[in-house]
Amino acid sequence: MTQIHHYQKTFTRDFTLVALEVYYACEAKNVKQWSGKFQKHLPYIVFRRTEGTVRVFYDPHGIQWIKEQLKEHLQKEGFLKDFEKELTRKMVSIKTAYETEKTLQKEQLLYFLNNFEDAYTWIEAMWWLCHMYEDGEIKEAEVESILKLREKTDMISSGTDNVVRNSLMQLFPQIKNYIHVLTLEEVKTEKMPSLEELKKRDAGFFYTDGKLFSSEKKEEIEKKYSLRIPENEISTAVSEVRGSMAYPGKIKGKVRKVMGHKEIPLVQKGEILVSPMTMPDFITAMEKAAAFVTDEGGILCHAAIVARELKIPCIVGTEIATKVFKDGDFVEVDAEKGVVRKIDA
C-alpha cells in the first residue's frame, strides 16, 4: 500500500512564480552545499496559489531530515564558523540588489537569480537554524552568530522577490498584471503564454516536483504524489477569532483583506488590515490601517514589529482570520485580549 504523506502549511506569501521555482530547486532538488547531501523526502514542498497569494506546504519528514542534518553538523568542530564565512561570501553578489530592490535588465536578472540560487542552500540552513532555536531545539550559544546574521539579512526574502517583480514589470510591460505568474523559462526565451493561460495561473496553480500545474485540482495533485494538503474549512457561523497580542489597544473598523500585492493600494485610512502575514512592501498600507490582524506569525514577525513602531493595535497568529472575515465586515479588534469579532456597524 502506498504511504500517504500529510503535508503541513508552513507559511503564506505572495511570491512570483520565478522566485518559487528557485526556492523549489534549492530546497528540494539541489545538493546541500554545507553537507553534500540531497533532500530525501520528495517532492518535499507544494506551492499553491489561491485567493491571490501562495500557500506553502512542507512534508514534515523532510523538515525533520534537514533539522537532523544540521544538528549533526553543529557537533563538528569549526562548522558554524566556516558556515558563517561561506554564507557571508555568497551573499556579496546579491546583497546590494535585494536590499535596494533594484530593477534589472534581463541578463542582469538571470545573473542575479543564478547567484541567489548558489547562495540559497546556505540561506535555507540559516533559516532552519533560527527556527530550531526559536522552537527550543538548540541553544542560543550554539547559533548566536547565525542569529545575528539573520537579523542583518531579514529583507532577503521580500527583497529578492521584489527584484524579480520590478524587473519583470519593466521587461514585459504589456502583461504587467500577470508578470508574477511567468515561468523562468518564459522569461529566458521571451515566449509568452496566452492571456487566457496567464489568467488561469493568476486564479490558481500548484507548483511542485519542478513542474507547474495550472489546471489540476487539489485532489489530482494529492493522488499523483500520494500526499494530503490540509484545507481550513470554516463555518459561516464563525464570527470571532483569537490570536496573540503584538501591540495593545482596542478599536473598531471595516475589514480590508490584503492577500497579496494587488490589494496593497486598496487599503483606506482607518481600515482593519487582515492578512495571512505582512511583509516590508505592505508598509504603505499598514501606515493607513487602524489595526493589523494576521493568520500567521508571533511577537517577532513583521506585523508585530511594525505595530510596535507605529503604536497600532495588532493581533497575530489567528490562523483563520482571512477565512472568517471579508472586505467590509465591521469588526472590533481587542488586542488586550487577543480577540477580533464581527459587530454591528
Secondary structure, DSSP 8 states (H G I E B T S, - for coil): ----EE-EEEEEE---HHHHHHHHIIIIIS-BTTTTB--SSSS-EEEEEETTEEEEEE-HHHHHHHHHHHHHHHTSTTHHHHHHHHHHHHHHHHHHHHHHT----HHHHHHHHHHHHHHHHHHHHHHHHHHHHHTTSS-HHHHHHHHHHHHHTTTHHHHHHHHHHHHHHHH-GGGTTTGGG--HHHHHH-----HHHHHHHHH-EEEETTEEESS--HHHHHHHHTEE-------TT--EEE-EEEE--EEEEEEEE--SGGGGGG--TT-EEEES---GGGHHHHTT-SEEEESS--TTSHHHHHHHHHT--EEE--SSHHHH--TT-EEEEETTTTEEEE---
